[in-house]
C-alpha cells in the first residue's frame, strides 16, 4: 500500500524586537511531514521551552514602604543604610524619582507601567469606590511585568507585601486571578494587606495560609529575607540558564514600627535635638553627598506641625524615643535586605543582575497624627490619640503589644528638604523617593547621580528594554492599554541624557500636581494627619507654582509672579486627568474605609445570618461579618470536655480592635477591643461539662456611628454576664486581621492569653446574626 505524507500546519507568531507582541504564544504544531506511522514520518520534535532573549539580566526589584527622601544615610538621612551605600557605590543614585504618594497606587503603577488611575488604583484597596479609576480591581488590559516576563522565559517571585488584590477577594475562596500568582508570579510569600504585625503576621505562601511561627525571635522582615534567599537559590540551582525576576516588598517602614529591642538601643539619644534640627542636618548632609544641588533651600515646616522647641520635656522624651524605634526599624530593614543582595551576588552571573532599590512607595507617613500613635487603627477610625496616654507605654514601643507610629512631624523630617508627607501628591514630600540602580555589567559610572525627572511607571518599560522584551499588545486574549511609562535606560551610561519624561500628573484624595518641562503646579487639599475631612470646594482650591529646575525643593512659590504659566499647567492637569480616569475627584476621608457604606463587593453582603465551622481561620476583615454600628448576636454551639476547657471560640480582629469570645477553665469571657480600651465581660461561675449554647447579644444604642450598647452573655438560655460598652468601633475593626474559629491567629484581642489559644473542647458551629444597620 502506498504511503502518503501530509505537511503539519504552523502559525508562527511574528516577533517585534525579538519577542512576540501577542502572548501567550500559539500552541505548538509539528512542522514536518506526517505519514501513516512514525516510520514514514519526519523525525519527531518537541516544542522548545520559551527562552528569555539572549543576555537578558536577572532582576532584583526592591520596594521599601513609607520611606522619605531624607530618611536613609545614602541620601543624606540620619539612619544608616549600608546596603543602599554599597549598591550606590557600584551603581547610580536617582534624585528626581517619583511615586504616587500612597502604597497601592504606586505598586499598581510599578508592576504595570501605567498610571495609577489607569490601573484603577486611585487609592488603597480599603477605600475603593465604583468608578473606573477607583475600583482597585487591576484591569486585565494592564498586564503585569511578572506575567510578561514569565511568558518570556523568566522565573518570577513576589515576596512580601501585596496590596493590589481587592480586599473582598483575599479569603480562602478567592477568586485568585488577582492574587500575586494570578498576576504572573510563579511564587508568592507574604501578606495581602496594607500593613502587618511584624511579630504575629498573617501570611500566605502562594494560596495557602502559613502556620504561625514557633520561633520566639520571629520577625517578619527577617522571614521575608529568608524566603527571598531560599527561592532565588533554589530557582537558580534548578534552572541556572533561566533568568529570574525577584520582587521583594518588605512591610517596613510602614507602621507598625516593630523591631527587636537590641536594635532600638543602638539609637538611644540620637534624636534628642528634635525634628527641626534633623531637617537642617539632613539638608547639609545631602548637599555634601551631592544628592541635592548646593543652592537647595530647606522648605518651611508644613502648616499645622509644631516646632520642636514648643514641646514640653515629656513630649520630647516620648517623641525622640518614637524616632529611635523608627530608626531601628528602618536600619534593621536595610540590613535584612543586605542579606538578600548578598545572596544574589553570590550566584552565577551576578554581574548581569539588574538591582533596582526603591526607598519608598511614597513619602514617610504622617498617619501617626500630631501626637504619635500606639494604634494606627485609631486614625483610620477617625480618633486622635493623646501623648499623655502613649507615654505610659513608652518602654513597650516596638514590641508586640502596640501598633506604634511616630508623630507626623517626624514624617515631615524624614522627607527633608521637601514639604508635606505621604498622601500629599501635590508636593515632593509625598512623591519624591530615593532610587538606586546597580548593574555591574552595564553601569560604569560607579557612584554617579542622575537627575532626570522620572516616575514609578517608568520602571516597567525600562525592564522590558534591558530584557529585550516587547510590551505585548495582546496578553492572555485581552487587548493591552499602551504602556504609559518611558524607559530611562539611556541614563545608565549618560548623566546628561535627555529627560525622557516631559509631563506627569499627580492626584490623590484631591491633592493634585502637574509636572511639565521643568515646572510644577501644586494644589494641596487635605493634611494627612487629619482623618476627618469636611467639605471641599474644587473651584476655590489654591494652587502653587514652582520652577524646579532652579528650585529643587519647591521652596519658592511663583504663582503670583507667573499667573499665565500657572494657568497653563492647571489646564494641562485637566487634560491629563481626562486621559487617565482621574475623575471624579473624591475628597472623602476615612469614611471610605467602611466597605458596607461604600457598597463594595462582599461575601457577606445581603446576609443577616452567617454560620462558621471549625477550621475557619484567617478569614479577612472584608470577608467577615460587618458588626459595626448595629446590633448583633453570636451563638456558639460548643462542648466542654472537662473542667479545664479553655481557648478561643470565635474572634475577629486583634490588638488594634475587634472582639473575642473565649473560655478559661470553663469560665466564658467576652472582650470587645475598642481600639485601645477593652471592656470585658466574664461569667462568675464555670460552665458544666457537656454541650452548651453560648450566646453573646449586643443591643446597639443607635443614633450615629460608634455608639455604645448593652452586652448580654448567656449559656443554655441562662444569663451569665451583662454590662455596657460605652463606645464601639465606628468604621472597621482592623486593617489586616479577620475572623477565626477555635483559635486566634495574628495578634491577640487582649493580652491575657498566649497565642494561638486553641480551644480544647469541641465546636459544632458559630452563628452570627446581624440586625439592620442603625441610622448613622
C-alpha positions as CSV (number, residue, x, y, z in Angstrom):
1,X,0.0,0.0,0.0
2,X,1.4,3.4,-0.9
3,X,2.3,5.8,1.8
4,X,1.5,9.4,1.9
5,X,2.7,12.3,3.9
6,X,1.0,15.5,5.0
7,X,2.5,18.8,6.0
8,X,1.6,19.9,9.5
9,X,0.3,23.5,9.6
10,X,2.3,26.1,11.6
11,X,1.3,29.6,12.6
12,X,4.4,31.2,13.9
13,X,3.8,34.5,15.8
14,X,5.5,37.4,14.3
15,X,8.1,38.9,16.6
16,X,8.9,42.5,17.2
17,X,12.3,43.4,18.7
18,X,12.8,39.7,19.3
19,X,9.7,38.7,21.3
20,X,6.1,38.2,20.3
21,X,3.7,41.1,20.8
22,X,0.8,38.6,21.4
23,X,1.0,36.4,24.5
24,X,0.7,33.6,25.1
25,X,2.5,32.1,22.1
26,X,0.3,29.9,19.9
27,X,0.1,26.2,20.6
28,X,2.9,24.2,19.1
29,X,2.2,22.2,15.9
30,X,4.6,19.7,14.5
31,X,6.2,21.4,11.4
32,X,7.3,18.3,9.5
33,X,5.6,15.8,7.3
34,X,3.4,13.1,8.9
35,X,2.9,9.6,7.4
36,X,0.7,6.7,8.4
37,X,3.3,5.6,11.1
38,X,6.3,7.1,12.7
39,X,8.5,5.1,10.3
40,X,7.4,7.1,7.3
41,X,7.1,10.4,9.1
42,X,9.7,13.1,9.7
43,X,11.6,12.8,13.0
44,X,9.5,13.9,16.0
45,X,10.4,17.1,17.8
46,X,9.1,18.8,20.9
47,X,8.2,22.4,21.3
48,X,11.2,24.3,22.5
49,X,10.8,25.8,26.0
50,X,10.5,29.5,25.9
51,X,13.8,31.2,26.5
52,X,14.4,34.7,27.5
53,X,16.2,36.9,25.0
54,X,20.0,36.2,24.9
55,X,21.8,38.2,27.5
56,X,18.7,39.2,29.5
57,X,19.7,40.0,33.0
58,X,18.5,38.7,36.3
59,X,16.4,41.3,38.0
60,X,16.0,42.1,41.8
61,X,13.4,44.7,42.4
62,X,13.2,46.0,46.0
63,X,10.5,48.4,47.2
64,X,10.5,49.7,50.8
65,X,7.3,51.0,52.4
66,X,6.6,54.5,53.7
67,X,10.1,55.9,53.3
68,X,11.1,59.6,52.9
69,X,13.8,61.2,50.7
70,X,15.7,62.3,53.8
71,X,15.4,59.1,55.8
72,X,18.4,56.9,54.9
73,X,22.1,57.9,55.0
74,X,22.6,57.1,51.3
75,X,20.6,60.2,50.5
76,X,21.7,62.2,53.5
77,X,19.3,61.0,56.1
78,X,20.2,60.1,59.7
79,X,19.5,56.4,59.5
80,X,22.4,54.2,58.4
81,X,21.8,52.2,55.2
82,X,24.9,50.1,54.4
83,X,23.1,48.0,51.8
84,X,22.0,51.1,49.8
85,X,25.5,52.6,50.3
86,X,27.1,49.5,48.6
87,X,24.7,49.5,45.7
88,X,25.0,53.2,45.2
89,X,28.8,53.0,45.2
90,X,28.7,50.4,42.3
91,X,25.7,52.0,40.6
92,X,23.6,55.1,40.3
93,X,21.5,57.3,42.6
94,X,18.4,58.9,41.2
95,X,17.4,62.1,43.0
96,X,14.3,63.0,40.9
97,X,12.3,59.8,41.0
98,X,8.6,60.0,41.9
99,X,5.8,57.8,43.2
100,X,2.1,58.4,43.6
101,X,2.1,59.4,47.4
102,X,0.4,56.1,48.5
103,X,1.2,52.5,48.6
104,X,-1.4,50.5,46.5
105,X,-1.4,53.1,43.7
106,X,2.4,53.2,43.5
107,X,2.6,49.4,43.5
108,X,0.0,49.1,40.8
109,X,1.8,51.6,38.6
110,X,5.1,50.0,39.2
111,X,4.1,46.5,38.2
112,X,2.0,47.6,35.1
113,X,3.8,50.6,33.7
114,X,0.5,52.5,33.7
115,X,-0.6,55.5,35.8
116,X,-2.4,54.5,38.9
117,X,-5.8,55.7,37.8
118,X,-5.4,53.8,34.5
119,X,-4.7,50.7,36.6
120,X,-7.9,51.6,38.7
121,X,-5.8,52.3,41.9
122,X,-6.6,55.9,42.9
123,X,-6.2,54.8,46.5
124,X,-5.6,51.8,48.7
125,X,-7.9,48.8,48.3
126,X,-9.7,49.5,51.6
127,X,-11.2,52.8,50.2
128,X,-12.2,51.6,46.7
129,X,-15.3,53.0,45.0
130,X,-17.2,52.1,41.9
131,X,-15.6,54.4,39.4
132,X,-13.2,53.3,36.6
133,X,-10.1,54.8,38.2
134,X,-11.1,53.9,41.7
135,X,-12.2,50.2,41.9
136,X,-8.8,48.8,42.9
137,X,-9.5,45.9,40.5
138,X,-6.5,45.7,38.3
139,X,-7.7,45.7,34.7
140,X,-6.7,42.8,32.6
141,X,-5.8,45.4,30.0
142,X,-2.9,46.4,32.3
143,X,-0.9,43.2,32.4
144,X,1.8,42.9,35.0
145,X,5.5,42.8,34.4
146,X,5.5,39.5,36.2
147,X,3.2,37.9,33.7
148,X,5.0,39.3,30.7
149,X,8.4,38.2,32.0
150,X,7.1,34.8,32.9
151,X,5.8,34.2,29.4
152,X,9.2,35.3,28.0
153,X,11.2,32.7,29.9
154,X,11.8,34.3,33.3
155,X,11.3,32.6,36.7
156,X,9.3,35.0,38.8
157,X,8.7,35.5,42.5
158,X,7.0,38.1,44.7
159,X,8.0,38.1,48.4
160,X,6.5,40.5,51.0
161,X,3.6,42.9,50.7
162,X,0.8,42.5,48.2
163,X,-1.6,45.4,48.4
164,X,-3.0,45.0,44.9
165,X,-5.7,42.4,45.4
166,X,-9.2,43.6,46.2
167,X,-9.9,43.1,49.9
168,X,-13.0,41.1,49.1
169,X,-11.0,38.6,47.1
170,X,-8.4,37.8,49.7
171,X,-10.2,34.9,51.5
172,X,-9.5,31.2,51.1
173,X,-12.1,31.0,48.3
174,X,-10.5,33.7,46.2
175,X,-11.0,34.2,43.3
176,X,-7.3,34.0,42.8
177,X,-6.7,35.7,39.4
178,X,-5.7,38.9,41.1
179,X,-3.5,37.3,43.8
180,X,0.2,37.5,43.1
181,X,0.2,34.1,41.5
182,X,-2.6,35.1,39.2
183,X,-0.6,38.3,38.2
184,X,2.2,36.2,36.8
185,X,4.4,35.4,39.7
186,X,5.3,31.7,40.0
187,X,5.9,32.0,43.7
188,X,4.4,34.3,46.4
189,X,5.2,34.5,50.1
190,X,3.8,37.4,52.0
191,X,0.7,39.2,53.1
192,X,-2.4,40.6,51.3
193,X,-2.9,43.9,53.2
194,X,-1.5,47.4,53.6
195,X,0.2,46.7,56.9
196,X,1.0,43.8,59.0
197,X,2.0,42.9,62.6
198,X,5.7,42.0,62.3
199,X,5.7,39.8,65.4
200,X,2.5,37.8,64.6
201,X,1.8,38.2,60.9
202,X,-0.9,36.6,58.8
203,X,0.9,35.3,55.8
204,X,0.3,33.2,52.7
205,X,2.6,31.0,50.7
206,X,1.0,31.1,47.2
207,X,-2.6,30.5,48.2
208,X,-2.1,28.7,51.5
209,X,-2.2,30.2,54.9
210,X,1.2,29.9,56.6
211,X,1.2,28.3,60.1
212,X,2.2,30.6,63.0
213,X,5.9,30.5,63.6
214,X,7.2,28.8,66.7
215,X,10.4,30.8,66.7
216,X,10.4,33.0,69.8
217,X,12.6,35.6,68.0
218,X,10.5,35.7,64.8
219,X,10.3,38.9,62.9
220,X,8.6,39.4,59.6
221,X,11.4,41.3,57.8
222,X,13.8,38.5,58.6
223,X,11.3,36.0,57.3
224,X,10.9,37.9,54.1
225,X,14.6,38.0,53.6
226,X,14.9,34.3,54.4
227,X,12.2,33.3,51.9
228,X,13.7,35.6,49.2
229,X,17.1,34.0,49.6
230,X,15.7,30.5,49.6
231,X,13.6,31.0,46.5
232,X,16.4,32.6,44.4
233,X,18.9,30.0,45.4
234,X,16.6,27.1,44.6
235,X,15.4,28.6,41.3
236,X,18.9,29.3,40.1
237,X,20.1,25.8,41.2
238,X,17.3,24.1,39.3
239,X,17.4,26.2,36.2
240,X,20.8,28.1,36.0
241,X,20.3,29.2,32.4
242,X,17.0,30.9,33.1
243,X,17.0,34.5,34.4
244,X,15.0,35.4,37.5
245,X,12.8,38.3,38.4
246,X,12.6,38.6,42.2
247,X,10.3,41.4,43.6
248,X,10.9,41.9,47.3
249,X,8.5,44.2,49.2
250,X,9.1,44.3,52.9
251,X,6.4,45.7,55.2
252,X,8.9,48.1,56.7
253,X,9.0,51.0,57.1
254,X,5.2,51.1,57.3
255,X,3.5,51.1,60.7
256,X,3.6,49.2,63.0
257,X,7.2,50.2,63.8
258,X,8.1,46.7,65.2
259,X,11.8,45.9,65.8
260,X,14.0,43.9,68.2
261,X,15.0,45.9,71.3
262,X,18.7,45.5,70.7
263,X,18.3,47.5,67.5
264,X,16.4,50.2,69.3
265,X,19.2,50.5,71.9
266,X,21.7,51.4,69.1
267,X,19.9,54.7,68.5
268,X,19.4,55.9,72.1
269,X,19.8,59.7,72.3
270,X,20.4,60.2,68.6
271,X,17.3,62.2,68.0
272,X,17.1,64.3,71.2
273,X,17.6,67.5,69.2
274,X,14.3,67.0,67.5
275,X,12.8,67.2,64.1
276,X,13.7,70.8,63.2
277,X,17.4,70.2,63.8
278,X,17.2,66.9,62.0
279,X,15.9,68.6,58.8
280,X,18.7,71.2,58.9
281,X,21.4,68.5,59.5
282,X,19.9,66.3,56.7
283,X,20.0,69.0,54.1
284,X,23.6,69.8,55.0
285,X,24.5,66.1,54.5
286,X,22.5,65.9,51.2
287,X,24.5,68.9,49.8
288,X,27.8,67.3,50.9
289,X,26.8,64.0,49.2
290,X,25.7,65.8,46.0
291,X,22.2,64.3,46.0
292,X,20.7,67.8,46.1
293,X,22.1,71.0,44.4
294,X,24.2,73.2,46.6
295,X,21.6,76.0,46.4
296,X,18.8,73.9,47.6
297,X,16.7,75.6,50.3
298,X,15.0,74.0,53.3
299,X,11.3,74.4,52.9
300,X,9.2,75.8,55.7
301,X,7.7,73.5,58.3
302,X,4.4,72.3,56.8
303,X,1.3,74.1,58.1
304,X,-0.1,72.7,61.3
305,X,3.1,70.9,62.5
306,X,4.5,72.1,65.8
307,X,8.1,73.4,66.3
308,X,10.2,71.1,68.4
309,X,11.0,73.9,70.8
310,X,7.3,74.3,71.6
311,X,7.1,70.9,73.2
312,X,7.4,70.1,76.9
313,X,10.1,67.8,78.3
314,X,7.8,64.7,78.4
315,X,6.7,65.2,74.8
316,X,10.3,65.5,73.7
317,X,11.2,62.3,75.6
318,X,8.3,60.4,74.1
319,X,8.7,61.6,70.5
320,X,12.5,61.2,70.5
321,X,12.1,57.6,71.6
322,X,9.4,57.0,68.9
323,X,12.0,58.2,66.4
324,X,14.6,55.9,67.9
325,X,12.2,53.0,67.4
326,X,11.6,54.0,63.8
327,X,15.3,54.5,63.0
328,X,16.0,51.0,64.4
329,X,13.1,49.6,62.3
330,X,14.4,51.2,59.1
331,X,18.0,50.2,59.7
332,X,17.0,46.7,60.5
333,X,15.1,46.5,57.2
334,X,18.1,47.7,55.2
335,X,20.3,45.2,57.0
336,X,18.0,42.3,56.2
337,X,17.7,43.4,52.5
338,X,21.5,43.3,52.5
339,X,21.3,39.6,53.1
340,X,19.1,39.2,50.0
341,X,21.5,41.3,47.9
342,X,24.5,39.3,49.2
343,X,22.8,36.0,48.2
344,X,22.0,37.3,44.7
345,X,25.6,38.5,44.3
346,X,26.9,35.1,45.2
347,X,25.0,33.4,42.4
348,X,26.5,32.7,38.9
349,X,26.0,35.7,36.6
350,X,25.9,38.2,39.4
351,X,27.4,40.9,37.2
352,X,24.5,40.6,34.8
353,X,21.9,41.2,37.6
354,X,20.0,44.5,37.5
355,X,19.1,45.6,41.0
356,X,16.6,48.4,41.5
357,X,16.2,49.5,45.1
358,X,13.4,52.0,45.6
359,X,13.3,53.5,49.1
360,X,9.6,54.2,49.4
361,X,6.3,53.7,47.6
362,X,5.5,57.2,48.9
363,X,7.0,59.7,51.3
364,X,7.2,59.0,55.0
365,X,3.8,58.5,56.7
366,X,2.1,61.2,58.9
367,X,-0.7,58.8,59.8
368,X,0.6,58.7,63.4
369,X,-1.1,62.1,63.9
370,X,0.3,65.1,65.6
371,X,0.9,63.3,68.9
372,X,2.1,59.9,67.7
373,X,0.2,56.6,67.9
374,X,0.2,53.3,69.6
375,X,-2.7,52.0,67.5
376,X,-2.9,53.5,64.0
377,X,-6.4,51.9,63.6
378,X,-7.4,54.8,65.8
379,X,-6.5,57.1,62.9
380,X,-8.4,55.1,60.4
381,X,-11.5,55.1,62.6
382,X,-11.3,58.9,63.0
383,X,-9.9,59.1,66.5
384,X,-7.0,61.2,67.7
385,X,-4.6,59.9,70.4
386,X,-3.1,61.8,73.3
387,X,0.6,61.8,74.1
388,X,-0.3,61.7,77.8
389,X,-1.7,58.2,77.2
390,X,1.0,57.0,74.9
391,X,3.9,57.9,77.2
392,X,2.6,55.4,79.7
393,X,3.8,52.6,77.4
394,X,7.0,54.3,76.2
395,X,9.2,51.3,77.1
396,X,6.9,48.9,75.2
397,X,7.1,50.6,71.9
398,X,8.4,48.5,69.1
399,X,7.2,45.3,70.9
400,X,4.2,43.1,70.3
401,X,1.7,45.0,72.3
402,X,1.3,48.1,70.2
403,X,0.8,49.1,66.6
404,X,3.0,52.2,67.1
405,X,3.7,55.0,64.7
406,X,5.7,58.2,65.2
407,X,4.2,61.8,65.1
408,X,3.6,63.5,61.8
409,X,6.4,66.0,62.4
410,X,9.0,63.2,62.3
411,X,7.5,62.0,59.0
412,X,7.9,65.5,57.7
413,X,11.5,65.5,58.8
414,X,12.1,62.1,57.0
415,X,11.1,63.9,53.8
416,X,13.7,66.7,54.1
417,X,14.2,69.0,52.4
418,X,10.6,68.9,51.0
419,X,7.2,70.0,52.2
420,X,4.5,67.6,53.3
421,X,4.4,63.8,53.6
422,X,2.7,60.6,52.4
423,X,-0.8,61.2,50.9
424,X,0.1,64.7,49.7
425,X,0.6,64.0,45.9
426,X,0.9,67.7,45.2
427,X,4.4,68.1,46.7
428,X,7.6,66.1,46.7
429,X,7.4,65.3,50.4
430,X,4.7,62.8,49.3
431,X,6.1,61.7,46.0
432,X,9.9,62.0,45.7
433,X,11.7,58.8,46.7
434,X,15.3,57.7,46.5
435,X,16.1,55.1,43.9
436,X,19.3,53.2,43.4
437,X,20.1,51.2,40.3
438,X,23.0,48.7,40.1
439,X,24.0,46.6,37.1
440,X,27.8,45.9,37.1
441,X,27.7,44.5,33.5
442,X,26.3,47.8,32.1
443,X,26.7,50.7,34.5
444,X,30.2,52.1,34.5
445,X,29.7,55.4,36.2
446,X,30.0,53.9,39.6
447,X,28.6,56.2,42.3
448,X,27.0,58.5,39.8
449,X,24.0,60.7,40.4
450,X,21.2,61.1,37.9
451,X,18.7,64.0,37.9
452,X,16.3,63.2,35.1
453,X,12.6,63.6,36.2
454,X,11.3,60.0,36.5
455,X,8.1,58.4,37.7
456,X,7.4,54.9,39.0
457,X,5.6,54.0,35.8
458,X,8.9,54.2,34.1
459,X,10.2,51.0,35.8
460,X,8.4,48.5,33.6
461,X,9.4,49.9,30.2
462,X,13.0,50.1,31.5
463,X,12.9,46.4,32.5
464,X,11.4,45.5,29.1
465,X,14.1,47.3,27.3
466,X,17.0,45.8,29.2
467,X,15.5,42.4,28.8
468,X,14.9,42.8,25.0
469,X,11.2,42.2,25.5
470,X,8.4,43.8,23.5
471,X,5.4,45.0,25.6
472,X,2.6,42.8,24.3
473,X,-0.3,44.5,22.5
474,X,-2.4,41.5,23.5
475,X,-2.0,39.5,26.7
476,X,-4.0,36.4,27.5
477,X,-6.6,37.3,25.0
478,X,-7.0,40.9,26.2
479,X,-6.0,44.0,24.2
480,X,-3.5,45.9,26.3
481,X,-3.6,49.5,27.3
482,X,-0.4,51.2,26.0
483,X,2.4,51.4,28.4
484,X,2.4,54.9,29.8
485,X,5.8,54.9,31.3
486,X,9.1,55.6,29.3
487,X,12.3,53.7,29.6
488,X,15.2,55.5,31.2
489,X,17.9,53.1,30.1
490,X,19.6,56.0,28.3
491,X,20.6,57.4,31.7
492,X,22.6,54.3,32.7
493,X,25.5,55.5,30.6
494,X,25.0,59.2,30.3
495,X,24.4,61.6,33.2
496,X,23.3,64.2,30.7
497,X,20.9,62.1,28.8
498,X,17.8,64.0,27.7
499,X,15.0,63.6,30.1
500,X,12.5,61.0,28.9
501,X,9.6,62.4,30.8
502,X,8.2,65.8,29.9
503,X,4.9,65.7,31.7
504,X,3.4,63.9,34.6
505,X,0.2,64.4,36.5
506,X,-0.3,63.6,40.2
507,X,-3.6,63.2,42.2
508,X,-4.5,61.6,45.4
509,X,-7.5,62.5,47.6
510,X,-7.7,65.8,45.7
511,X,-4.1,66.7,46.4
512,X,-3.1,67.5,42.8
513,X,0.1,68.3,40.9
514,X,1.3,68.6,37.4
515,X,4.9,68.5,36.2
516,X,5.7,69.9,32.8
517,X,9.0,70.9,31.3
518,X,10.7,71.9,34.5
519,X,7.7,73.5,36.1
520,X,5.5,72.1,38.9
521,X,2.0,73.2,39.7
522,X,0.8,72.1,43.1
523,X,-2.6,72.2,44.8
524,X,-2.7,70.6,48.3
525,X,-6.2,69.9,49.7
526,X,-6.1,67.9,52.9
527,X,-3.5,67.3,55.6
528,X,-2.7,63.6,56.0
529,X,-2.8,63.7,59.8
530,X,-6.4,64.7,59.9
531,X,-8.7,61.7,59.3
532,X,-12.0,63.5,59.5
533,X,-12.4,65.7,56.4
534,X,-15.1,68.3,55.8
535,X,-16.4,69.8,52.6
536,X,-14.1,70.9,49.8
537,X,-14.6,73.4,47.1
538,X,-12.8,72.4,43.9
539,X,-13.1,75.8,42.3
540,X,-11.6,77.6,45.4
541,X,-8.7,75.2,45.9
542,X,-5.4,77.1,45.9
543,X,-2.5,76.4,43.5
544,X,1.2,77.0,43.9
545,X,3.9,77.2,41.1
546,X,7.5,76.2,41.2
547,X,10.4,76.3,38.8
548,X,12.0,73.1,39.9
549,X,14.9,73.4,37.5
550,X,16.0,76.3,39.7
551,X,14.2,75.3,42.9
552,X,14.9,71.7,43.7
553,X,12.9,71.5,47.0
554,X,9.8,73.5,46.0
555,X,10.7,76.3,48.4
556,X,9.7,79.4,46.3
557,X,6.1,79.7,45.2
558,X,5.9,81.7,42.0
559,X,2.2,81.6,41.5
560,X,1.7,85.3,41.8
561,X,4.7,86.1,39.7
562,X,3.8,83.9,36.8
563,X,-0.1,83.5,36.7
564,X,-0.1,82.7,33.0
565,X,2.3,79.8,33.5
566,X,0.2,78.5,36.4
567,X,-2.9,78.7,34.3
568,X,-1.2,76.7,31.5
569,X,-0.3,74.0,33.9
570,X,-3.7,74.0,35.6
571,X,-5.4,73.5,32.2
572,X,-2.9,70.8,31.3
573,X,-3.7,69.0,34.6
574,X,-7.3,68.6,33.5
575,X,-6.2,67.4,30.1
576,X,-4.0,64.7,31.7
577,X,-6.7,63.8,34.2
578,X,-9.2,63.2,31.4
579,X,-6.8,60.8,29.7
580,X,-6.2,58.6,32.8
581,X,-9.6,58.1,34.6
582,X,-8.9,60.6,37.3
583,X,-12.4,61.9,37.5
584,X,-14.5,62.1,39.6
585,X,-12.4,63.7,42.3
586,X,-13.2,62.3,45.8
587,X,-12.2,64.1,49.0
588,X,-13.9,61.8,51.5
589,X,-11.5,60.6,54.2
590,X,-11.6,57.6,56.5
591,X,-15.4,57.2,55.9
592,X,-14.4,55.3,52.7
593,X,-12.9,52.6,54.9
594,X,-16.5,51.4,55.7
595,X,-16.9,48.9,52.9
596,X,-20.6,48.3,53.7
597,X,-21.4,52.0,53.5
598,X,-19.4,52.3,50.2
599,X,-21.3,49.3,48.7
600,X,-18.1,47.4,47.9
601,X,-18.4,43.7,46.9
602,X,-18.5,41.4,49.9
603,X,-19.0,37.8,50.7
604,X,-21.4,38.7,53.4
605,X,-23.4,41.4,51.6
606,X,-27.1,41.0,52.0
607,X,-26.7,38.2,54.6
608,X,-28.0,38.7,58.1
609,X,-27.1,35.3,59.3
610,X,-23.8,33.5,58.8
611,X,-22.6,30.2,60.2
612,X,-19.0,29.2,60.5
613,X,-17.4,25.9,61.3
614,X,-14.1,24.8,63.0
615,X,-11.2,25.3,60.6
616,X,-12.4,28.7,59.5
617,X,-9.3,30.8,60.3
618,X,-7.7,33.9,58.8
619,X,-10.9,35.0,57.2
620,X,-10.1,38.5,56.1
621,X,-11.9,41.5,57.5
622,X,-13.5,42.3,54.2
623,X,-15.0,38.8,54.0
624,X,-16.1,38.7,57.7
625,X,-19.5,39.9,59.1
626,X,-19.7,43.7,59.4
627,X,-20.6,44.2,63.0
628,X,-20.2,47.9,63.3
629,X,-23.0,50.4,64.1
630,X,-25.6,47.7,64.6
631,X,-27.0,45.1,66.9
632,X,-25.8,41.5,66.6
633,X,-25.9,38.1,68.2
634,X,-23.1,35.5,68.4
635,X,-24.3,31.9,69.1
636,X,-21.7,29.2,69.7
637,X,-22.6,25.5,69.9
638,X,-19.8,24.0,71.9
639,X,-19.0,21.0,74.1
640,X,-16.8,21.2,77.2
641,X,-14.9,18.0,77.7
642,X,-13.7,18.6,81.3
643,X,-13.5,21.2,83.9
644,X,-10.4,22.8,82.3
645,X,-11.8,23.6,78.9
646,X,-10.1,26.7,77.6
647,X,-9.3,28.6,74.4
648,X,-10.8,30.9,71.8
649,X,-14.2,30.1,70.5
650,X,-14.5,33.0,68.0
651,X,-12.6,36.2,67.4
652,X,-12.5,38.9,64.8
653,X,-9.6,41.4,64.8
654,X,-6.7,41.7,67.2
655,X,-4.9,44.1,69.5
656,X,-5.9,47.0,67.2
657,X,-9.6,46.4,67.5
658,X,-12.2,43.6,67.4
659,X,-13.7,41.1,69.8
660,X,-13.1,37.7,71.3
661,X,-15.3,35.0,73.0
662,X,-13.2,32.5,74.9
663,X,-13.1,30.1,77.8
664,X,-10.6,29.8,80.6
665,X,-11.1,26.7,82.8
666,X,-14.8,26.5,81.7
667,X,-15.4,30.2,82.5
668,X,-16.6,32.2,79.4
669,X,-15.3,35.7,78.7
670,X,-16.3,38.2,76.0
671,X,-13.9,41.1,75.3
672,X,-14.6,44.0,73.0
673,X,-11.5,45.8,72.0
674,X,-12.4,49.4,71.3
675,X,-9.1,50.2,69.6
676,X,-7.2,50.6,73.0
677,X,-9.9,50.2,75.6
678,X,-11.1,46.6,76.3
679,X,-14.4,46.2,78.1
680,X,-14.5,42.6,79.3
681,X,-17.5,40.5,80.5
682,X,-16.8,37.3,82.4
683,X,-19.2,34.8,83.9
684,X,-19.0,34.5,87.7
685,X,-19.0,30.7,87.6
686,X,-17.7,28.0,85.3
687,X,-19.9,26.2,82.9
688,X,-20.6,22.5,83.5
689,X,-19.1,19.7,81.4
690,X,-21.1,18.9,78.3
691,X,-22.8,20.7,75.5
692,X,-23.6,24.4,75.8
693,X,-25.1,27.0,73.6
694,X,-23.1,30.1,74.5
695,X,-24.7,33.3,73.3
696,X,-23.5,36.9,73.3
697,X,-26.1,39.5,72.4
698,X,-25.3,43.2,71.7
699,X,-28.1,45.7,71.6
700,X,-26.8,48.9,69.9
701,X,-27.9,52.2,71.2
702,X,-28.2,53.7,67.7
703,X,-28.1,57.4,67.0
704,X,-24.9,57.6,65.0
705,X,-21.6,55.8,64.4
706,X,-19.5,54.3,67.2
707,X,-22.2,54.5,69.8
708,X,-22.5,52.1,72.8
709,X,-24.9,49.4,73.7
710,X,-25.7,46.6,76.1
711,X,-23.9,43.2,76.2
712,X,-25.7,40.1,77.5
713,X,-24.0,36.7,77.7
714,X,-26.0,33.6,78.3
715,X,-25.3,29.8,78.4
716,X,-28.2,27.4,77.5
717,X,-30.6,30.3,77.9
718,X,-29.4,31.4,81.4
719,X,-27.8,34.8,81.7
720,X,-24.2,34.6,83.0
721,X,-22.9,38.1,82.4
722,X,-24.0,41.5,81.3
723,X,-23.0,45.1,81.1
724,X,-22.4,48.1,78.8
725,X,-20.0,49.1,76.1
726,X,-19.9,52.9,76.1
727,X,-18.5,53.3,72.6
728,X,-17.9,50.9,69.7
729,X,-15.7,50.9,66.6
730,X,-17.3,53.2,64.0
731,X,-15.6,52.3,60.7
732,X,-13.6,49.0,60.8
733,X,-12.3,46.5,63.3
734,X,-8.9,46.0,61.8
735,X,-6.7,46.8,58.8
736,X,-5.2,43.3,58.4
737,X,-6.9,40.6,60.6
738,X,-10.2,38.9,60.3
739,X,-12.3,36.0,61.8
740,X,-11.0,32.9,63.5
741,X,-13.0,29.9,64.8
742,X,-11.4,27.7,67.5
743,X,-8.1,29.6,67.9
744,X,-6.6,33.1,67.4
745,X,-4.0,33.8,64.7
746,X,-2.4,37.1,64.2
747,X,-2.4,39.3,67.2
748,X,-4.4,38.7,70.4
749,X,-7.6,40.7,71.1
750,X,-6.3,41.1,74.7
751,X,-3.1,40.1,76.4
752,X,-4.5,37.7,79.0
753,X,-3.8,34.6,76.9
754,X,-1.0,33.1,74.8
755,X,-1.4,32.6,71.1
756,X,-2.8,30.7,69.3
757,X,-5.1,29.9,72.2
758,X,-6.6,26.8,70.6
759,X,-10.0,25.7,72.0
760,X,-9.6,22.4,74.0
761,X,-13.3,21.5,73.7
762,X,-15.4,20.9,70.7
763,X,-17.1,23.4,68.5
764,X,-20.0,22.4,66.4
765,X,-20.6,25.8,64.8
766,X,-20.7,29.5,65.4
767,X,-23.6,31.6,64.1
768,X,-23.5,35.4,63.8
769,X,-26.8,37.2,63.2
770,X,-26.9,40.9,62.3
771,X,-29.7,43.3,62.9
772,X,-30.5,46.0,60.3
773,X,-27.9,48.7,60.4
774,X,-28.7,51.6,62.7
775,X,-29.1,55.1,61.2
776,X,-25.7,56.8,61.3
